[in-house]
Amino acid sequence: MSKSNVSAAVKAKHLYRFEARDRHGNLKWVVEEENIIPNVGLDDILDKYYKGSSYTAAHYVGLTDGTPTVAAGDTMASHVGWSEVTAYDESVRQTLTMGSVSSQSVDNSSSKATFTISTNSTTIGGGFITTNSTKGGTSGTLVSAVAFTAGDKGLDDGDTLAVTVTATMASA
C-alpha cells in the first residue's frame, strides 16, 4: 500500500434573507447576506455531532444594530463590534424552525422568524443565531452572525422584518 495525500474540506454557511414590510404590508427593502460562523459556533457543531454532548435543536434569530462588525471570536457574552436590537414587540428572540434537509441544505422558509418593530427609526445592520431565546440576553452559544455589506437599513414602528435562514454545507 502506498500513502496518498487525501484532503477533504467542508464549507458551512448560513445565507440570511431579510424582508422588510411597512405596516400596510408593502415591501420596503430586501437584503441577502452570507454569515460567518464564529469559533464558538464551529466548536459547538463539532462537539454535538462528533462527541454527542448535550444537543439542543432550539435556535433563535436575533437582530443587530447599525454598522456591526462580526468577528470569529464573538460570543453571546462578548461581541464588541455589535449590539442587539430589542426594539420589537415580541417578548423573545424569534424561533428558528428549520424544514427538511435536502441536498446539503435546510431553511426556515416555511416558518420565517418575524419581528414587529416597536420604535420609529430603528436601525438594523444584520442578524444572528443563538441557542438562547432571551431578548437582549448574553448567555447561550452564538452559532452565526451576519452584517449588511451595503449599509444599514431603517424600520419604523409597526413595520415587520421577516428573516429566512438557509444553512448549507458543501465539500470544498
Phi, psi and omega in degrees: 000144177246154177282143174233151177268098179253128180233137176227134177233146178237132176252123177246139179205164172238133172255122179260138172236119180254123178240115181258135178230146177284178184297345179261002179090003179283136180293126178263314181194159177225135175228134172239131182216146171268151187262182159245150171255109183296164183306319180294328177291317177297316178299319181296317178299312180296318181297316183288319184282311185271333182256343178068026183273143173014070181282142170228136176268000182278117177226153187224149180258136175233171181242147177252158180281191185293144176049054180287149172241106180266145185222156181302331182274001181295146172225173177293328181279339185213104177215082188293342183273359181199162175234157179275139172274127179239011182276063174219156187292327184296144186279347181222166171300154185276137183294136175265104181253104183275151177273212181276144177280133178208135177052045177061033181214148175210145180216174179249030184298336178276347182213070184297146174282113187243132181244137175255111186292140186247358184222133176299150177059037175282127181264129177246132180237358180163202181202181180203165174238136179219170179262008181236135184273353186294117179298119181080004183285162182241010177255174184094175181259129174281109186271328186199151175210148183216146176237145176290125180278337182265010178109164182292160177232149181252149176223157181238167178309127180093344174292156175240150177231114179259129183244123174253132179242128175245118179261131179226152172225140182212149171290131183251000000 
